[in-house]
């Protein structure tokens, strides 16, 4: 029973990030606002990060995926920061 709650939280975090990425991408395709694109890519990286957390903590706990998780989180923040700077320069 104690293993059920962390698994549920990890999977809900993944599902939430993936849903945000899909909704942001759908909004981008209808409005073509560039900030929506950068936000969708950011949440895509965050969803991948959460998926790696599930694999790391639950499926393969013997192997550490810490570096991959950190790289994915850095990529997510970097993409969003790049998008903010890119849109600031274009306006």
N, C-alpha and C positions, 0 to 999 in steps of 0.2 A: 504494500500500500504506500509506503514511503517513496518508492520509485515512481509512482504514478503521477504525483504532482509536479516534480521537475520536468518530466517528459511532456506533460500537458502544457506547461509554461513555455518550454522551448518550441514546441510545435505551434502554439498560438502566436508566439513572436514571429516565427517564420511565415505563418499564414497572413498575419497583419502586414508585414513588410511586403510580401508578394502582392497582396491586394492593393496596397497603396501604390506600388509600382505600376500595376495594371491600370488602376484608375487614373493615375497621372499621365500614363502613356495614351490612354484613350482621350483624355482631355487635350493633350498636345495635338493629336491627329485631327481634332475638330477645330481647335483655335489657332494652332501653329505658333503659340507663344513659346519662345525658346526656354524660358525659365522652367516651364513644365517639363520639357525634355530633360534638362539637367537634373531636375528633382526626380524624375522617373528613373534615370540611370543611377542616381544615388541610392534610391530605395531598392533597385535591382541588386546593387552590390550589398546593401544591408540584408536583403533576403538571402543572398548567397552566403553571407557571413553567418546568419542564423542557421542556415542549413548545415554549414560546417560545424557549428556548435552542437547541433543534434548528433551529427556523425561522431564528433570528438568526444562528447560526454556520454552518449548512450550506446552507439553501435560499436565503436572501436575505441574503448577507453585506454587501451594499452599504448596506442600511438598518439603523440601530442601533435595537434594541428594548430598550435598557438601562433606560430609564425604566419601561417596562411590566414588565420582569423584576423590578425593584426594588419596584414597586407590588404585584405578585403575592406576592413574598416577605414584604413587610410585612403584607399581608392575611392570609397564612397564620399568621404569628406573632401578629398581633392577634386573630384568631379563637380561637386556642388560649389566649392569655392571658385573653381575655374569658370563655372557658369555664371556666378555672380560678377566676377571681374570682366568676363567677356561681354555680358549684357551692359555693364556700367560703361565700358569703353565705346560701345556701339551707339549709345544714346547721347 
